[in-house]
Amino acid sequence: MTTTRVCVVGLGAIGGLLAAWLGRLPPGRVRLSALVRGDTLAAVREHGLRLDDAAGSHRVELHAADTAAVLGPQDLVIVAVKGPALPAVADAVAALSHEGTTVLGAMNGVPWWFFDGLPAGAATDTRGWLLDSVDPGGRLRQRMPPARVVGGVVHMAASTAGPAHVRHAMGRRLVIGDATGGAGPRTAALAALLAEAGVEVETSACIQREVWFKLWGNVTMNPVSALTGATLDQILADELVRGFCSGVMSEAQAIGAALGLPIEQSPEQRHAVTAKLGAVRTSMLQDLQAGRALEIDALLASVHEIGVRLQQPTPMLDALLGLVRLMARERGLYPR
């Protein structure tokens, strides 16, 4: 049995959940570690990683450190931090990597590698596009080359009950695909490992389609919840707010079509799916209430920037971006 060296960068809700599942594989299947700091590092060293799920409470042992040099080169690096934290971990991810390392990006919004694997048929040639809102100066791209990256779109819900303590709410689905297009050997090997760990993994020949479709819902629900403090059911129950969300989604839908990423659903059809989740607090609302930096750039500023480049107006999305950005700045959760 081959041992895979796995390092999870960030033991938040999703990173901790994936680490817990991988850590319960048979002995010798993975050598699991985590790059963490502060209270999370202290918690792992004291009691390991804790997972609460429908089957009870579980403890997973893993090696943790706050510097990449202590952990050494890895075969798989799972980057599970949110957009605002990416620049701070990029050098560490590079230090954890060798030529054969796979970097799995498990985060929301438009990633730094988004324009490396778009399908043919876009109305505008976007090859080589870099987004200042996501990767100013191209530093993420340099430290985490797209050829090494497998993109991941998460369809599972979890929360943190404390440092290195994760609660799984629902879902095990993860869609993955090569950042540069297709689902080659790198993605296939990763899919096999994740499936062993109990993840309901799917592969996609165009992970950008999956990224944009998930973004289409998050681009409204996350910032509107942060602005209002409302849960998903409350947002959708208000006809005026629901109509505003539909307008923003229509603008994002038009941009996706111009990029060769059409969405066949209507905003109302997506709302019907979202409503089934009930009284859920979005990740952005949870971050706001915890005083953490808000994931505005990858979810909203990126779409605004793409619209500008395509010369496609997005007035409703722009208003939402301006409002949530101003709110976050006034609370010290977004840079001025």
Salt bridges, closest charged atoms under 4 A:
ASP52 OD2 - HIS165 NE2 2.66
ASP52 OD2 - ARG167 NE 3.69
ASP53 OD2 - ARG24 NH1 3.77
ASP53 OD1 - HIS58 NE2 2.82
GLU61 OE2 - ARG59 NE 2.93
ASP75 OD1 - ARG5 NH2 2.87
ASP75 OD1 - HIS98 NE2 3.46
ASP91 OD2 - ARG139 NH2 2.91
ASP91 OD1 - ARG143 NE 3.02
GLU99 OE2 - ARG148 NH2 3.76
ASP116 OD2 - ARG141 NH2 2.64
ASP125 OD2 - ARG127 NH2 2.72
GLU196 OE1 - ARG29 NE 3.00
GLU202 OE2 - ARG173 NE 2.73
GLU268 OE1 - ARG242 NH2 2.79
ASP287 OD2 - LYS82 NZ 2.69
ASP287 OD1 - ARG292 NE 2.83
GLU305 OE2 - ARG309 NH2 3.33
ASP318 OD1 - HIS304 ND1 2.86
GLU330 OE2 - ARG336 NH2 3.09
